[in-house]
Amino acid sequence: STSIVFSTADSTVPIERMKIHGEGNIGIGTASPAFKLDILGSTTPQLNISNTASDDTAKFSQITTAHYHNAEEPMTMIEGRSDGSQNYVRLGGGRSEGNSMTILEGYFGGNDAVVGGNKKFSFDEDTGYFLQNIGIGTTAPNTGSHNRSLMISAEGSNNRSALELNGNSTNARALISFLQLGTEKGYIESRG
């Protein structure tokens, strides 16, 4: 199929800058785009989107997806805004130009070649949950003899003082455990 090539000239030699392939893929910096928009740069490529180029002016942009109902505004996936005092990144809404998200989910894989991944958290307007242990003040909420849903540690992974939610292996009925120097000092059972 026929392609359209956009080039600039360096003295007399034309340099290809962008190509629209016959099948509809657009390549910037690549002669063989594999996607609808494929950008290749020799340094870290940037996609810069803004509502204006004027200096000292609030700037914003959105990445959206079409709504299920064509009559509705698109659904906002992410918005960026810089207003002179703050730089914002908003997920799923924040402006009247787009519908807000209703569910935010996070998927992770065990390595860099996992397709799809495993759901680890989900939030909607009323409910949020994690399908993984959570650490606050510790990078290892699932180490040692304890199986924690939430661990809050006063001194990082040393576990000098800690509060655990969802029990441990020494008392299966404990919902809240209190630890000092990694040793359980007390707990509250599910029956109170």
C-alpha positions in Angstrom: 0.0 0.0 0.0 1.1 3.6 -0.6 2.5 5.7 2.2 2.6 9.5 2.6 6.1 10.7 3.8 6.9 14.1 5.3 10.5 15.1 5.1 12.8 18.0 5.8 16.0 18.8 3.9 19.4 19.0 5.5 21.3 20.8 2.7 20.2 18.6 -0.3 19.5 15.3 1.5 15.8 14.9 2.6 15.3 13.4 6.0 12.1 11.5 6.7 10.3 13.0 9.8 6.9 11.4 9.7 5.1 8.7 7.7 1.5 7.7 7.3 1.4 4.1 6.1 -1.3 2.9 3.8 -2.9 0.8 6.5 -3.3 4.0 8.6 -0.4 3.8 11.1 1.5 7.0 11.7 5.2 7.0 12.5 7.1 9.9 13.9 10.8 9.2 14.0 10.2 5.7 12.7 9.8 4.4 9.1 7.9 1.3 10.3 5.1 2.3 12.7 3.6 -0.7 14.5 0.7 1.2 16.1 -1.8 3.9 15.1 0.6 6.4 16.5 4.2 5.2 17.0 6.8 7.8 18.2 10.5 7.0 18.3 13.2 9.4 19.6 16.9 9.1 20.2 16.5 10.6 23.7 13.5 10.3 26.0 10.6 11.0 23.7 8.0 13.3 25.0 4.4 13.8 24.1 3.5 17.4 25.1 -0.2 18.3 25.1 -1.4 21.8 26.1 -4.4 24.1 25.6 -2.1 27.1 24.9 1.5 28.0 24.3 1.2 31.5 25.9 3.7 32.2 28.7 2.5 32.7 32.3 -0.9 31.2 31.5 -2.6 28.2 33.1 -2.2 25.1 30.9 -4.1 21.9 30.9 -4.6 18.8 28.9 -6.6 15.6 29.0 -6.2 12.0 27.8 -9.7 10.6 27.3 -11.5 7.6 25.8 -14.8 7.7 24.0 -17.9 7.1 26.2 -20.1 4.0 25.7 -22.9 6.4 24.7 -21.9 8.6 21.8 -24.0 11.5 23.0 -22.0 11.7 26.2 -18.7 13.6 26.7 -15.6 11.3 26.7 -14.4 9.7 29.9 -11.3 11.4 31.4 -8.5 9.0 32.0 -5.8 11.5 33.1 -5.6 15.3 33.2 -2.5 17.5 33.7 -2.7 21.1 34.8 -0.1 23.8 35.6 -1.5 27.0 37.0 1.5 29.0 38.2 1.2 27.8 41.9 0.6 24.1 41.6 1.2 21.2 39.1 -1.6 18.7 39.1 -2.1 15.2 37.8 -5.7 14.1 38.1 -7.0 10.6 37.5 -10.4 10.0 36.1 -12.0 13.4 36.1 -11.7 17.0 37.5 -13.0 19.0 34.5 -16.5 19.5 33.0 -15.2 18.6 29.5 -15.3 14.8 30.4 -17.2 12.3 32.3 -15.4 11.0 35.5 -14.3 7.4 36.0 -16.5 5.2 38.1 -13.9 2.5 39.0 -10.1 2.6 39.3 -8.3 -0.7 39.2 -4.6 -1.6 39.4 -3.1 -4.7 37.7 0.5 -5.9 38.3 2.6 -8.8 36.9 5.4 -10.7 38.5 7.9 -9.7 35.8 8.0 -7.4 32.7 6.4 -10.0 30.3 3.1 -10.6 32.0 0.1 -9.9 29.8 -3.0 -8.7 31.5 -1.6 -8.9 35.1 -3.4 -9.6 38.3 -5.8 -7.2 40.0 -4.3 -5.8 43.2 -6.6 -3.0 44.0 -10.0 -1.5 43.1 -11.7 1.7 44.1 -15.2 3.0 43.3 -17.1 5.9 44.7 -18.1 4.0 47.9 -15.6 1.2 48.2 -11.8 0.7 48.0 -9.9 -2.5 48.6 -6.4 -3.9 48.1 -5.8 -7.5 47.3 -2.3 -7.3 48.7 -0.6 -6.5 52.0 -0.1 -2.8 52.7 2.8 -1.3 54.6 2.9 2.2 56.1 6.3 3.0 57.5 7.6 -0.4 56.4 8.6 -1.9 53.1 8.0 -5.5 54.2 4.5 -5.8 55.6 4.4 -9.6 54.9 7.6 -10.9 56.5 8.4 -13.1 59.5 5.6 -15.1 61.1 2.9 -12.5 60.5 0.4 -12.5 57.7 -0.8 -8.9 57.6 -3.4 -7.0 55.6 -2.2 -3.7 57.0 0.9 -2.9 59.0 1.8 0.5 60.4 5.3 0.6 61.8 6.9 3.4 63.8 10.5 2.7 62.6 10.4 1.2 59.2 11.2 -2.5 58.7 12.8 -2.8 62.2 9.2 -3.2 63.5 10.2 -1.6 66.8 6.5 -0.6 67.4 3.8 -1.8 65.1 0.1 -2.1 64.7 -1.2 -4.9 62.5 -4.7 -5.4 61.2 -6.0 -8.9 60.2 -4.1 -11.0 62.7 -1.1 -13.2 62.6 -0.2 -16.9 62.6 0.1 -17.3 66.4 -3.6 -16.4 67.0 -5.8 -16.9 64.0 -8.7 -15.0 65.6 -6.8 -11.8 66.2 -7.9 -8.9 64.0 -5.6 -6.3 65.6 -2.2 -7.1 66.9 0.2 -4.8 68.8 4.0 -5.5 68.5 7.1 -4.3 70.0 10.5 -5.2 68.6 8.7 -7.7 66.4 7.1 -9.6 69.3 3.4 -9.6 69.8 2.5 -7.8 73.0 -1.3 -7.9 72.7 -4.2 -8.4 70.4 -7.9 -7.8 69.9 -9.9 -10.9 68.7 -12.7 -10.8 66.3 -15.2 -11.4 69.1 -13.9 -8.3 70.9 
